[in-house]
């Protein structure tokens, strides 16, 4: 009999077909995220879960799923999954790195341009019927070309953003957890600096770090006070990397000029959230990877990870390959 898997949202037909070759599929087909209680009930007899960023796969979920062998998320980040708990139980976790690098970098630069040149404010002004004549001081923004871009986190996406910035003749500063080789700095025309220097010198600060205990609220009130009053913040990483309350205060009090956010905390923002009242804050609904080609590749990559785990193999893009060894020990213990 085929193993049973839970898909927490609808996936493209070719992806579904691939999974159905090896498993019996139960799929949440509502447009809203699967409710917590529904998730807890449906995982009880599954061997695999195909999930998304909105699904919290924590110890409680794992406890409800004694047969679970693989969790595959259609995302690069996996902070919504308790990887440590999964590993201790021999459950492999798959994710989708690399495939969304260029698409997310495109979106980061789109937010940079939109905030610097006040594109959303200006478009809303026209739609509201307020455009009466050309004015010399109407929606004055900031030049992007020649500005200083500070990139926090120089992984795949950070490097892709740097490549785009070179086309705008931007001065590029990088803050990274490890020292970058001199040849990398020369090839990318960047200068590695400490985090505080980057905040003080950058005209635009773009975040590209994973969400970890050390990066949670990486930017809060002290950091905003270090930034230029003309500075712009771009976040396409994770919402909790920024202290939302401190960001609101910094924008409202003009400590910084603007922010462009693809991610928020909480996510999604409730309709009455204060950030949504600010004209100098551009927020989009976590669409960093939202191109047709990229989302299709991500969906199939997540399916490949799921299928491999169900077949007893290490997923091609595995967060915790050591879980395979734990699984083998559990299997030997059960058969002895």
C-alpha positions as protocol buffer text, in pm:
chain_id: "A"
residue {
  index: 1
  type: UNK
  ca { x: 0 y: 0 z: 0 }
}
residue {
  index: 2
  type: UNK
  ca { x: 129 y: 347 z: -86 }
}
residue {
  index: 3
  type: UNK
  ca { x: 230 y: 575 z: 201 }
}
residue {
  index: 4
  type: UNK
  ca { x: -3 y: 865 z: 277 }
}
residue {
  index: 5
  type: UNK
  ca { x: 109 y: 1226 z: 251 }
}
residue {
  index: 6
  type: UNK
  ca { x: -49 y: 1558 z: 338 }
}
residue {
  index: 7
  type: UNK
  ca { x: -16 y: 1860 z: 109 }
}
residue {
  index: 8
  type: UNK
  ca { x: -109 y: 2172 z: 302 }
}
residue {
  index: 9
  type: UNK
  ca { x: -208 y: 2365 z: -13 }
}
residue {
  index: 10
  type: UNK
  ca { x: -284 y: 2308 z: -380 }
}
residue {
  index: 11
  type: UNK
  ca { x: 16 y: 2235 z: -604 }
}
residue {
  index: 12
  type: UNK
  ca { x: 42 y: 2234 z: -986 }
}
residue {
  index: 13
  type: UNK
  ca { x: -88 y: 1923 z: -1162 }
}
residue {
  index: 14
  type: UNK
  ca { x: 254 y: 1794 z: -1276 }
}
residue {
  index: 15
  type: UNK
  ca { x: 379 y: 1818 z: -916 }
}
residue {
  index: 16
  type: UNK
  ca { x: 73 y: 1638 z: -784 }
}
residue {
  index: 17
  type: UNK
  ca { x: 113 y: 1367 z: -1046 }
}
residue {
  index: 18
  type: UNK
  ca { x: 476 y: 1309 z: -943 }
}
residue {
  index: 19
  type: UNK
  ca { x: 381 y: 1267 z: -579 }
}
residue {
  index: 20
  type: UNK
  ca { x: 86 y: 1042 z: -661 }
}
residue {
  index: 21
  type: UNK
  ca { x: 321 y: 800 z: -836 }
}
residue {
  index: 22
  type: UNK
  ca { x: 451 y: 690 z: -496 }
}
residue {
  index: 23
  type: UNK
  ca { x: 194 y: 809 z: -241 }
}
residue {
  index: 24
  type: UNK
  ca { x: -172 y: 853 z: -158 }
}
residue {
  index: 25
  type: UNK
  ca { x: -232 y: 1226 z: -137 }
}
residue {
  index: 26
  type: UNK
  ca { x: -456 y: 1424 z: 94 }
}
residue {
  index: 27
  type: UNK
  ca { x: -453 y: 1792 z: -8 }
}
residue {
  index: 28
  type: UNK
  ca { x: -588 y: 2101 z: 165 }
}
residue {
  index: 29
  type: UNK
  ca { x: -769 y: 2280 z: -118 }
}
residue {
  index: 30
  type: UNK
  ca { x: -905 y: 2590 z: 57 }
}
residue {
  index: 31
  type: UNK
  ca { x: -755 y: 2928 z: -31 }
}
residue {
  index: 32
  type: UNK
  ca { x: -681 y: 3005 z: 334 }
}
residue {
  index: 33
  type: UNK
  ca { x: -393 y: 2835 z: 519 }
}
residue {
  index: 34
  type: UNK
  ca { x: -479 y: 2505 z: 681 }
}
residue {
  index: 35
  type: UNK
  ca { x: -606 y: 2574 z: 1034 }
}
residue {
  index: 36
  type: UNK
  ca { x: -385 y: 2453 z: 1315 }
}
residue {
  index: 37
  type: UNK
  ca { x: -637 y: 2202 z: 1450 }
}
residue {
  index: 38
  type: UNK
  ca { x: -700 y: 2067 z: 1102 }
}
residue {
  index: 39
  type: UNK
  ca { x: -325 y: 2018 z: 1053 }
}
residue {
  index: 40
  type: UNK
  ca { x: -295 y: 1835 z: 1385 }
}
residue {
  index: 41
  type: UNK
  ca { x: -577 y: 1601 z: 1294 }
}
residue {
  index: 42
  type: UNK
  ca { x: -465 y: 1527 z: 939 }
}
residue {
  index: 43
  type: UNK
  ca { x: -103 y: 1440 z: 1017 }
}
residue {
  index: 44
  type: UNK
  ca { x: -189 y: 1152 z: 1247 }
}
residue {
  index: 45
  type: UNK
  ca { x: -150 y: 878 z: 984 }
}
residue {
  index: 46
  type: UNK
  ca { x: 79 y: 1041 z: 725 }
}
residue {
  index: 47
  type: UNK
  ca { x: 438 y: 951 z: 639 }
}
residue {
  index: 48
  type: UNK
  ca { x: 512 y: 1273 z: 456 }
}
residue {
  index: 49
  type: UNK
  ca { x: 413 y: 1642 z: 474 }
}
residue {
  index: 50
  type: UNK
  ca { x: 453 y: 1890 z: 188 }
}
residue {
  index: 51
  type: UNK
  ca { x: 422 y: 2231 z: 351 }
}
residue {
  index: 52
  type: UNK
  ca { x: 467 y: 2605 z: 308 }
}
residue {
  index: 53
  type: UNK
  ca { x: 595 y: 2899 z: 514 }
}
residue {
  index: 54
  type: UNK
  ca { x: 256 y: 2951 z: 674 }
}
residue {
  index: 55
  type: UNK
  ca { x: 259 y: 2600 z: 825 }
}
residue {
  index: 56
  type: UNK
  ca { x: 429 y: 2560 z: 1162 }
}
residue {
  index: 57
  type: UNK
  ca { x: 568 y: 2208 z: 1183 }
}
residue {
  index: 58
  type: UNK
  ca { x: 675 y: 2195 z: 1547 }
}
residue {
  index: 59
  type: UNK
  ca { x: 701 y: 1937 z: 1822 }
}
residue {
  index: 60
  type: UNK
  ca { x: 325 y: 1926 z: 1869 }
}
residue {
  index: 61
  type: UNK
  ca { x: 273 y: 1836 z: 1504 }
}
residue {
  index: 62
  type: UNK
  ca { x: 550 y: 1575 z: 1510 }
}
residue {
  index: 63
  type: UNK
  ca { x: 402 y: 1421 z: 1825 }
}
residue {
  index: 64
  type: UNK
  ca { x: 73 y: 1376 z: 1642 }
}
residue {
  index: 65
  type: UNK
  ca { x: 243 y: 1202 z: 1349 }
}
residue {
  index: 66
  type: UNK
  ca { x: 416 y: 882 z: 1469 }
}
residue {
  index: 67
  type: UNK
  ca { x: 463 y: 753 z: 1112 }
}
residue {
  index: 68
  type: UNK
  ca { x: 613 y: 1076 z: 974 }
}
residue {
  index: 69
  type: UNK
  ca { x: 939 y: 1024 z: 779 }
}
residue {
  index: 70
  type: UNK
  ca { x: 979 y: 1337 z: 568 }
}
residue {
  index: 71
  type: UNK
  ca { x: 881 y: 1704 z: 578 }
}
residue {
  index: 72
  type: UNK
  ca { x: 931 y: 1898 z: 255 }
}
residue {
  index: 73
  type: UNK
  ca { x: 878 y: 2272 z: 244 }
}
residue {
  index: 74
  type: UNK
  ca { x: 837 y: 2479 z: -71 }
}
residue {
  index: 75
  type: UNK
  ca { x: 1073 y: 2745 z: 62 }
}
residue {
  index: 76
  type: UNK
  ca { x: 1439 y: 2818 z: 113 }
}
residue {
  index: 77
  type: UNK
  ca { x: 1394 y: 2913 z: 477 }
}
residue {
  index: 78
  type: UNK
  ca { x: 1285 y: 2649 z: 726 }
}
residue {
  index: 79
  type: UNK
  ca { x: 1246 y: 2841 z: 1049 }
}
residue {
  index: 80
  type: UNK
  ca { x: 879 y: 2728 z: 1053 }
}
residue {
  index: 81
  type: UNK
  ca { x: 998 y: 2369 z: 1102 }
}
residue {
  index: 82
  type: UNK
  ca { x: 1145 y: 2231 z: 1424 }
}
residue {
  index: 83
  type: UNK
  ca { x: 1444 y: 2071 z: 1253 }
}
residue {
  index: 84
  type: UNK
  ca { x: 1603 y: 1960 z: 1578 }
}
residue {
  index: 85
  type: UNK
  ca { x: 1291 y: 1770 z: 1679 }
}
residue {
  index: 86
  type: UNK
  ca { x: 1259 y: 1616 z: 1335 }
}
residue {
  index: 87
  type: UNK
  ca { x: 1622 y: 1504 z: 1340 }
}
residue {
  index: 88
  type: UNK
  ca { x: 1585 y: 1340 z: 1681 }
}
residue {
  index: 89
  type: UNK
  ca { x: 1304 y: 1129 z: 1538 }
}
residue {
  index: 90
  type: UNK
  ca { x: 1472 y: 1042 z: 1210 }
}
residue {
  index: 91
  type: UNK
  ca { x: 1251 y: 1270 z: 1001 }
}
residue {
  index: 92
  type: UNK
  ca { x: 1434 y: 1426 z: 706 }
}
residue {
  index: 93
  type: UNK
  ca { x: 1355 y: 1786 z: 614 }
}
residue {
  index: 94
  type: UNK
  ca { x: 1382 y: 1915 z: 258 }
}
residue {
  index: 95
  type: UNK
  ca { x: 1382 y: 2273 z: 127 }
}
residue {
  index: 96
  type: UNK
  ca { x: 1433 y: 2458 z: -203 }
}
residue {
  index: 97
  type: UNK
  ca { x: 1760 y: 2654 z: -205 }
}
residue {
  index: 98
  type: UNK
  ca { x: 1920 y: 2824 z: -503 }
}
residue {
  index: 99
  type: UNK
  ca { x: 1625 y: 2818 z: -738 }
}
residue {
  index: 100
  type: UNK
  ca { x: 1477 y: 3151 z: -626 }
}
residue {
  index: 101
  type: UNK
  ca { x: 1800 y: 3351 z: -594 }
}
residue {
  index: 102
  type: UNK
  ca { x: 1772 y: 3568 z: -904 }
}
residue {
  index: 103
  type: UNK
  ca { x: 1396 y: 3615 z: -879 }
}
residue {
  index: 104
  type: UNK
  ca { x: 1416 y: 3731 z: -518 }
}
residue {
  index: 105
  type: UNK
  ca { x: 1705 y: 3964 z: -603 }
}
residue {
  index: 106
  type: UNK
  ca { x: 1487 y: 4115 z: -877 }
}
residue {
  index: 107
  type: UNK
  ca { x: 1215 y: 4184 z: -621 }
}
residue {
  index: 108
  type: UNK
  ca { x: 1461 y: 4334 z: -372 }
}
residue {
  index: 109
  type: UNK
  ca { x: 1581 y: 4576 z: -637 }
}
residue {
  index: 110
  type: UNK
  ca { x: 1224 y: 4652 z: -743 }
}
residue {
  index: 111
  type: UNK
  ca { x: 1145 y: 4750 z: -383 }
}
residue {
  index: 112
  type: UNK
  ca { x: 1463 y: 4958 z: -371 }
}
residue {
  index: 113
  type: UNK
  ca { x: 1361 y: 5154 z: -680 }
}
residue {
  index: 114
  type: UNK
  ca { x: 999 y: 5185 z: -574 }
}
residue {
  index: 115
  type: UNK
  ca { x: 1085 y: 5328 z: -233 }
}
residue {
  index: 116
  type: UNK
  ca { x: 1370 y: 5553 z: -346 }
}
residue {
  index: 117
  type: UNK
  ca { x: 1161 y: 5707 z: -626 }
}
residue {
  index: 118
  type: UNK
  ca { x: 831 y: 5696 z: -433 }
}
residue {
  index: 119
  type: UNK
  ca { x: 663 y: 5504 z: -715 }
}
residue {
  index: 120
  type: UNK
  ca { x: 372 y: 5365 z: -513 }
}
residue {
  index: 121
  type: UNK
  ca { x: 290 y: 5700 z: -355 }
}
residue {
  index: 122
  type: UNK
  ca { x: 295 y: 5867 z: -696 }
}
residue {
  index: 123
  type: UNK
  ca { x: 81 y: 5599 z: -860 }
}
residue {
  index: 124
  type: UNK
  ca { x: -178 y: 5626 z: -582 }
}
residue {
  index: 125
  type: UNK
  ca { x: -176 y: 6004 z: -622 }
}
residue {
  index: 126
  type: UNK
  ca { x: -268 y: 5968 z: -989 }
}
residue {
  index: 127
  type: UNK
  ca { x: -536 y: 5705 z: -922 }
}
residue {
  index: 128
  type: UNK
  ca { x: -694 y: 5933 z: -663 }
}
residue {
  index: 129
  type: UNK
  ca { x: -740 y: 6204 z: -928 }
}
residue {
  index: 130
  type: UNK
  ca { x: -502 y: 6442 z: -755 }
}
residue {
  index: 131
  type: UNK
  ca { x: -262 y: 6499 z: -1047 }
}
residue {
  index: 132
  type: UNK
  ca { x: -349 y: 6844 z: -1174 }
}
residue {
  index: 133
  type: UNK
  ca { x: -22 y: 6973 z: -1324 }
}
residue {
  index: 134
  type: UNK
  ca { x: 353 y: 6917 z: -1335 }
}
residue {
  index: 135
  type: UNK
  ca { x: 524 y: 7045 z: -1023 }
}
residue {
  index: 136
  type: UNK
  ca { x: 896 y: 7086 z: -963 }
}
residue {
  index: 137
  type: UNK
  ca { x: 872 y: 6954 z: -606 }
}
residue {
  index: 138
  type: UNK
  ca { x: 618 y: 6675 z: -661 }
}
residue {
  index: 139
  type: UNK
  ca { x: 726 y: 6338 z: -510 }
}
residue {
  index: 140
  type: UNK
  ca { x: 1092 y: 6416 z: -491 }
}
residue {
  index: 141
  type: UNK
  ca { x: 1278 y: 6095 z: -422 }
}
residue {
  index: 142
  type: UNK
  ca { x: 1639 y: 5988 z: -405 }
}
residue {
  index: 143
  type: UNK
  ca { x: 1884 y: 5889 z: -675 }
}
residue {
  index: 144
  type: UNK
  ca { x: 1969 y: 5521 z: -683 }
}
residue {
  index: 145
  type: UNK
  ca { x: 2260 y: 5553 z: -924 }
}
residue {
  index: 146
  type: UNK
  ca { x: 2579 y: 5632 z: -736 }
}
residue {
  index: 147
  type: UNK
  ca { x: 2421 y: 5571 z: -394 }
}
residue {
  index: 148
  type: UNK
  ca { x: 2574 y: 5349 z: -125 }
}
residue {
  index: 149
  type: UNK
  ca { x: 2407 y: 5011 z: -85 }
}
residue {
  index: 150
  type: UNK
  ca { x: 2463 y: 4817 z: 236 }
}
residue {
  index: 151
  type: UNK
  ca { x: 2399 y: 4443 z: 201 }
}
residue {
  index: 152
  type: UNK
  ca { x: 2353 y: 4255 z: 527 }
}
residue {
  index: 153
  type: UNK
  ca { x: 2424 y: 3888 z: 455 }
}
residue {
  index: 154
  type: UNK
  ca { x: 2624 y: 3799 z: 145 }
}
residue {
  index: 155
  type: UNK
  ca { x: 2485 y: 3462 z: 47 }
}
residue {
  index: 156
  type: UNK
  ca { x: 2338 y: 3378 z: -292 }
}
residue {
  index: 157
  type: UNK
  ca { x: 2067 y: 3646 z: -285 }
}
residue {
  index: 158
  type: UNK
  ca { x: 2290 y: 3914 z: -137 }
}
residue {
  index: 159
  type: UNK
  ca { x: 2546 y: 3852 z: -410 }
}
residue {
  index: 160
  type: UNK
  ca { x: 2275 y: 3865 z: -678 }
}
residue {
  index: 161
  type: UNK
  ca { x: 2158 y: 4202 z: -545 }
}
residue {
  index: 162
  type: UNK
  ca { x: 2518 y: 4327 z: -556 }
}
residue {
  index: 163
  type: UNK
  ca { x: 2541 y: 4233 z: -925 }
}
residue {
  index: 164
  type: UNK
  ca { x: 2233 y: 4440 z: -999 }
}
residue {
  index: 165
  type: UNK
  ca { x: 2368 y: 4732 z: -798 }
}
residue {
  index: 166
  type: UNK
  ca { x: 2683 y: 4739 z: -1008 }
}
residue {
  index: 167
  type: UNK
  ca { x: 2466 y: 4829 z: -1308 }
}
residue {
  index: 168
  type: UNK
  ca { x: 2356 y: 5138 z: -1118 }
}
residue {
  index: 169
  type: UNK
  ca { x: 2715 y: 5231 z: -1032 }
}
residue {
  index: 170
  type: UNK
  ca { x: 2638 y: 5193 z: -662 }
}
residue {
  index: 171
  type: UNK
  ca { x: 2903 y: 5181 z: -393 }
}
residue {
  index: 172
  type: UNK
  ca { x: 2854 y: 4844 z: -220 }
}
residue {
  index: 173
  type: UNK
  ca { x: 2920 y: 4770 z: 146 }
}
residue {
  index: 174
  type: UNK
  ca { x: 2875 y: 4420 z: 287 }
}
residue {
  index: 175
  type: UNK
  ca { x: 2828 y: 4297 z: 642 }
}
residue {
  index: 176
  type: UNK
  ca { x: 2867 y: 3920 z: 664 }
}
residue {
  index: 177
  type: UNK
  ca { x: 2914 y: 3668 z: 943 }
}
residue {
  index: 178
  type: UNK
  ca { x: 3249 y: 3551 z: 807 }
}
residue {
  index: 179
  type: UNK
  ca { x: 3536 y: 3729 z: 636 }
}
residue {
  index: 180
  type: UNK
  ca { x: 3496 y: 3724 z: 260 }
}
residue {
  index: 181
  type: UNK
  ca { x: 3799 y: 3624 z: 53 }
}
residue {
  index: 182
  type: UNK
  ca { x: 3984 y: 3921 z: -94 }
}
residue {
  index: 183
  type: UNK
  ca { x: 3925 y: 3790 z: -447 }
}
residue {
  index: 184
  type: UNK
  ca { x: 3548 y: 3785 z: -386 }
}
residue {
  index: 185
  type: UNK
  ca { x: 3556 y: 4145 z: -270 }
}
residue {
  index: 186
  type: UNK
  ca { x: 3759 y: 4250 z: -572 }
}
residue {
  index: 187
  type: UNK
  ca { x: 3542 y: 4058 z: -819 }
}
residue {
  index: 188
  type: UNK
  ca { x: 3220 y: 4198 z: -676 }
}
residue {
  index: 189
  type: UNK
  ca { x: 3362 y: 4549 z: -626 }
}
residue {
  index: 190
  type: UNK
  ca { x: 3253 y: 4552 z: -263 }
}
residue {
  index: 191
  type: UNK
  ca { x: 3399 y: 4652 z: 71 }
}
residue {
  index: 192
  type: UNK
  ca { x: 3332 y: 4437 z: 375 }
}
residue {
  index: 193
  type: UNK
  ca { x: 3264 y: 4640 z: 688 }
}
residue {
  index: 194
  type: UNK
  ca { x: 3122 y: 4580 z: 1032 }
}
residue {
  index: 195
  type: UNK
  ca { x: 2747 y: 4604 z: 1080 }
}
residue {
  index: 196
  type: UNK
  ca { x: 2760 y: 4940 z: 1259 }
}
residue {
  index: 197
  type: UNK
  ca { x: 2967 y: 5103 z: 985 }
}
residue {
  index: 198
  type: UNK
  ca { x: 2730 y: 4973 z: 721 }
}
residue {
  index: 199
  type: UNK
  ca { x: 2430 y: 5123 z: 901 }
}
residue {
  index: 200
  type: UNK
  ca { x: 2602 y: 5458 z: 934 }
}
residue {
  index: 201
  type: UNK
  ca { x: 2723 y: 5486 z: 574 }
}
residue {
  index: 202
  type: UNK
  ca { x: 2456 y: 5317 z: 364 }
}
residue {
  index: 203
  type: UNK
  ca { x: 2187 y: 5506 z: 173 }
}
residue {
  index: 204
  type: UNK
  ca { x: 2002 y: 5175 z: 133 }
}
residue {
  index: 205
  type: UNK
  ca { x: 2022 y: 4880 z: 374 }
}
residue {
  index: 206
  type: UNK
  ca { x: 1910 y: 4550 z: 221 }
}
residue {
  index: 207
  type: UNK
  ca { x: 1864 y: 4245 z: 445 }
}
residue {
  index: 208
  type: UNK
  ca { x: 1956 y: 3895 z: 326 }
}
residue {
  index: 209
  type: UNK
  ca { x: 2013 y: 3691 z: 641 }
}
residue {
  index: 210
  type: UNK
  ca { x: 1830 y: 3379 z: 763 }
}
residue {
  index: 211
  type: UNK
  ca { x: 1611 y: 3403 z: 1072 }
}
residue {
  index: 212
  type: UNK
  ca { x: 1808 y: 3267 z: 1366 }
}
residue {
  index: 213
  type: UNK
  ca { x: 1818 y: 3357 z: 1737 }
}
residue {
  index: 214
  type: UNK
  ca { x: 2108 y: 3592 z: 1660 }
}
residue {
  index: 215
  type: UNK
  ca { x: 1932 y: 3770 z: 1372 }
}
residue {
  index: 216
  type: UNK
  ca { x: 1590 y: 3811 z: 1535 }
}
residue {
  index: 217
  type: UNK
  ca { x: 1536 y: 4187 z: 1575 }
}
residue {
  index: 218
  type: UNK
  ca { x: 1876 y: 4248 z: 1418 }
}
residue {
  index: 219
  type: UNK
  ca { x: 1737 y: 4593 z: 1341 }
}
residue {
  index: 220
  type: UNK
  ca { x: 1564 y: 4769 z: 1628 }
}
residue {
  index: 221
  type: UNK
  ca { x: 1563 y: 5120 z: 1773 }
}
residue {
  index: 222
  type: UNK
  ca { x: 1941 y: 5152 z: 1833 }
}
residue {
  index: 223
  type: UNK
  ca { x: 2015 y: 5042 z: 1477 }
}
residue {
  index: 224
  type: UNK
  ca { x: 1763 y: 5280 z: 1324 }
}
residue {
  index: 225
  type: UNK
  ca { x: 1920 y: 5565 z: 1520 }
}
residue {
  index: 226
  type: UNK
  ca { x: 2254 y: 5482 z: 1356 }
}
residue {
  index: 227
  type: UNK
  ca { x: 2110 y: 5506 z: 1004 }
}
residue {
  index: 228
  type: UNK
  ca { x: 2093 y: 5822 z: 797 }
}
residue {
  index: 229
  type: UNK
  ca { x: 1762 y: 6012 z: 806 }
}
residue {
  index: 230
  type: UNK
  ca { x: 1759 y: 5970 z: 427 }
}
residue {
  index: 231
  type: UNK
  ca { x: 1824 y: 5594 z: 446 }
}
residue {
  index: 232
  type: UNK
  ca { x: 1595 y: 5326 z: 305 }
}
residue {
  index: 233
  type: UNK
  ca { x: 1545 y: 4978 z: 449 }
}
residue {
  index: 234
  type: UNK
  ca { x: 1470 y: 4680 z: 222 }
}
residue {
  index: 235
  type: UNK
  ca { x: 1371 y: 4346 z: 374 }
}
residue {
  index: 236
  type: UNK
  ca { x: 1323 y: 4037 z: 158 }
}
residue {
  index: 237
  type: UNK
  ca { x: 1465 y: 3802 z: 424 }
}
residue {
  index: 238
  type: UNK
  ca { x: 1231 y: 3727 z: 716 }
}
residue {
  index: 239
  type: UNK
  ca { x: 995 y: 3960 z: 898 }
}
residue {
  index: 240
  type: UNK
  ca { x: 1124 y: 3905 z: 1254 }
}
residue {
  index: 241
  type: UNK
  ca { x: 1475 y: 4013 z: 1150 }
}
residue {
  index: 242
  type: UNK
  ca { x: 1329 y: 4363 z: 1198 }
}
residue {
  index: 243
  type: UNK
  ca { x: 1159 y: 4487 z: 1516 }
}
residue {
  index: 244
  type: UNK
  ca { x: 825 y: 4592 z: 1369 }
}
residue {
  index: 245
  type: UNK
  ca { x: 737 y: 4840 z: 1644 }
}
residue {
  index: 246
  type: UNK
  ca { x: 1076 y: 5006 z: 1621 }
}
residue {
  index: 247
  type: UNK
  ca { x: 1045 y: 5023 z: 1242 }
}
residue {
  index: 248
  type: UNK
  ca { x: 708 y: 5196 z: 1267 }
}
residue {
  index: 249
  type: UNK
  ca { x: 851 y: 5453 z: 1508 }
}
residue {
  index: 250
  type: UNK
  ca { x: 1157 y: 5511 z: 1285 }
}
residue {
  index: 251
  type: UNK
  ca { x: 942 y: 5568 z: 978 }
}
residue {
  index: 252
  type: UNK
  ca { x: 677 y: 5771 z: 1155 }
}
residue {
  index: 253
  type: UNK
  ca { x: 933 y: 5996 z: 1324 }
}
residue {
  index: 254
  type: UNK
  ca { x: 1142 y: 6024 z: 1003 }
}
residue {
  index: 255
  type: UNK
  ca { x: 1449 y: 5865 z: 1164 }
}
residue {
  index: 256
  type: UNK
  ca { x: 1479 y: 5688 z: 828 }
}
residue {
  index: 257
  type: UNK
  ca { x: 1320 y: 5787 z: 500 }
}
residue {
  index: 258
  type: UNK
  ca { x: 1140 y: 5475 z: 382 }
}
residue {
  index: 259
  type: UNK
  ca { x: 1111 y: 5098 z: 388 }
}
residue {
  index: 260
  type: UNK
  ca { x: 1028 y: 4837 z: 127 }
}
residue {
  index: 261
  type: UNK
  ca { x: 911 y: 4507 z: 276 }
}
residue {
  index: 262
  type: UNK
  ca { x: 838 y: 4172 z: 118 }
}
residue {
  index: 263
  type: UNK
  ca { x: 819 y: 4011 z: 463 }
}
residue {
  index: 264
  type: UNK
  ca { x: 663 y: 4133 z: 786 }
}
residue {
  index: 265
  type: UNK
  ca { x: 613 y: 4037 z: 1149 }
}
residue {
  index: 266
  type: UNK
  ca { x: 342 y: 3923 z: 1189 }
}
residue {
  index: 267
  type: UNK
  ca { x: 279 y: 3780 z: 845 }
}
residue {
  index: 268
  type: UNK
  ca { x: 36 y: 3855 z: 699 }
}
residue {
  index: 269
  type: UNK
  ca { x: -19 y: 4193 z: 860 }
}
residue {
  index: 270
  type: UNK
  ca { x: -372 y: 4250 z: 994 }
}
residue {
  index: 271
  type: UNK
  ca { x: -562 y: 4519 z: 797 }
}
residue {
  index: 272
  type: UNK
  ca { x: -545 y: 4767 z: 1086 }
}
residue {
  index: 273
  type: UNK
  ca { x: -170 y: 4738 z: 1140 }
}
residue {
  index: 274
  type: UNK
  ca { x: 3 y: 5077 z: 1191 }
}
residue {
  index: 275
  type: UNK
  ca { x: 265 y: 5009 z: 922 }
}
residue {
  index: 276
  type: UNK
  ca { x: -13 y: 5013 z: 664 }
}
residue {
  index: 277
  type: UNK
  ca { x: -93 y: 5375 z: 748 }
}
residue {
  index: 278
  type: UNK
  ca { x: 252 y: 5501 z: 648 }
}
residue {
  index: 279
  type: UNK
  ca { x: 300 y: 5646 z: 298 }
}
residue {
  index: 280
  type: UNK
  ca { x: 675 y: 5586 z: 319 }
}
residue {
  index: 281
  type: UNK
  ca { x: 641 y: 5211 z: 369 }
}
residue {
  index: 282
  type: UNK
  ca { x: 589 y: 4987 z: 65 }
}
residue {
  index: 283
  type: UNK
  ca { x: 468 y: 4639 z: 159 }
}
residue {
  index: 284
  type: UNK
  ca { x: 408 y: 4347 z: -76 }
}
residue {
  index: 285
  type: UNK
  ca { x: 274 y: 4001 z: 25 }
}
residue {
  index: 286
  type: UNK
  ca { x: 590 y: 3786 z: 34 }
}
residue {
  index: 287
  type: UNK
  ca { x: 626 y: 3764 z: -344 }
}
residue {
  index: 288
  type: UNK
  ca { x: 1005 y: 3747 z: -361 }
}
residue {
  index: 289
  type: UNK
  ca { x: 997 y: 3416 z: -549 }
}
residue {
  index: 290
  type: UNK
  ca { x: 666 y: 3482 z: -725 }
}
residue {
  index: 291
  type: UNK
  ca { x: 747 y: 3437 z: -1089 }
}
residue {
  index: 292
  type: UNK
  ca { x: 577 y: 3156 z: -1280 }
}
residue {
  index: 293
  type: UNK
  ca { x: 902 y: 2985 z: -1372 }
}
residue {
  index: 294
  type: UNK
  ca { x: 1054 y: 3005 z: -1024 }
}
residue {
  index: 295
  type: UNK
  ca { x: 746 y: 2889 z: -834 }
}
residue {
  index: 296
  type: UNK
  ca { x: 709 y: 2592 z: -1071 }
}
residue {
  index: 297
  type: UNK
  ca { x: 1070 y: 2492 z: -1011 }
}
residue {
  index: 298
  type: UNK
  ca { x: 1030 y: 2532 z: -636 }
}
residue {
  index: 299
  type: UNK
  ca { x: 716 y: 2319 z: -634 }
}
residue {
  index: 300
  type: UNK
  ca { x: 883 y: 2038 z: -828 }
}
residue {
  index: 301
  type: UNK
  ca { x: 1200 y: 2057 z: -616 }
}
residue {
  index: 302
  type: UNK
  ca { x: 987 y: 2019 z: -302 }
}
residue {
  index: 303
  type: UNK
  ca { x: 815 y: 1720 z: -462 }
}
residue {
  index: 304
  type: UNK
  ca { x: 1153 y: 1563 z: -541 }
}
residue {
  index: 305
  type: UNK
  ca { x: 1253 y: 1602 z: -176 }
}
residue {
  index: 306
  type: UNK
  ca { x: 926 y: 1450 z: -57 }
}
residue {
  index: 307
  type: UNK
  ca { x: 942 y: 1151 z: -290 }
}
residue {
  index: 308
  type: UNK
  ca { x: 1303 y: 1077 z: -201 }
}
residue {
  index: 309
  type: UNK
  ca { x: 1220 y: 1077 z: 169 }
}
residue {
  index: 310
  type: UNK
  ca { x: 925 y: 845 z: 116 }
}
residue {
  index: 311
  type: UNK
  ca { x: 1149 y: 604 z: -76 }
}
residue {
  index: 312
  type: UNK
  ca { x: 1396 y: 593 z: 212 }
}
residue {
  index: 313
  type: UNK
  ca { x: 1650 y: 812 z: 37 }
}
residue {
  index: 314
  type: UNK
  ca { x: 1813 y: 1135 z: 150 }
}
residue {
  index: 315
  type: UNK
  ca { x: 1631 y: 1426 z: -22 }
}
residue {
  index: 316
  type: UNK
  ca { x: 1837 y: 1604 z: -290 }
}
residue {
  index: 317
  type: UNK
  ca { x: 1815 y: 1926 z: -85 }
}
residue {
  index: 318
  type: UNK
  ca { x: 1818 y: 1807 z: 273 }
}
residue {
  index: 319
  type: UNK
  ca { x: 1848 y: 2034 z: 576 }
}
residue {
  index: 320
  type: UNK
  ca { x: 1936 y: 1750 z: 817 }
}
residue {
  index: 321
  type: UNK
  ca { x: 2099 y: 1451 z: 643 }
}
residue {
  index: 322
  type: UNK
  ca { x: 2201 y: 1319 z: 985 }
}
residue {
  index: 323
  type: UNK
  ca { x: 1835 y: 1224 z: 1033 }
}
residue {
  index: 324
  type: UNK
  ca { x: 1897 y: 934 z: 792 }
}
residue {
  index: 325
  type: UNK
  ca { x: 2135 y: 777 z: 1045 }
}
residue {
  index: 326
  type: UNK
  ca { x: 1883 y: 830 z: 1325 }
}
residue {
  index: 327
  type: UNK
  ca { x: 1613 y: 666 z: 1112 }
}
residue {
  index: 328
  type: UNK
  ca { x: 1834 y: 363 z: 1050 }
}
residue {
  index: 329
  type: UNK
  ca { x: 1894 y: 323 z: 1424 }
}
residue {
  index: 330
  type: UNK
  ca { x: 1522 y: 350 z: 1496 }
}
residue {
  index: 331
  type: UNK
  ca { x: 1443 y: 92 z: 1228 }
}
residue {
  index: 332
  type: UNK
  ca { x: 1705 y: -153 z: 1360 }
}
residue {
  index: 333
  type: UNK
  ca { x: 1577 y: -109 z: 1714 }
}
residue {
  index: 334
  type: UNK
  ca { x: 1218 y: -177 z: 1608 }
}
residue {
  index: 335
  type: UNK
  ca { x: 1311 y: -490 z: 1414 }
}
residue {
  index: 336
  type: UNK
  ca { x: 1529 y: -639 z: 1689 }
}
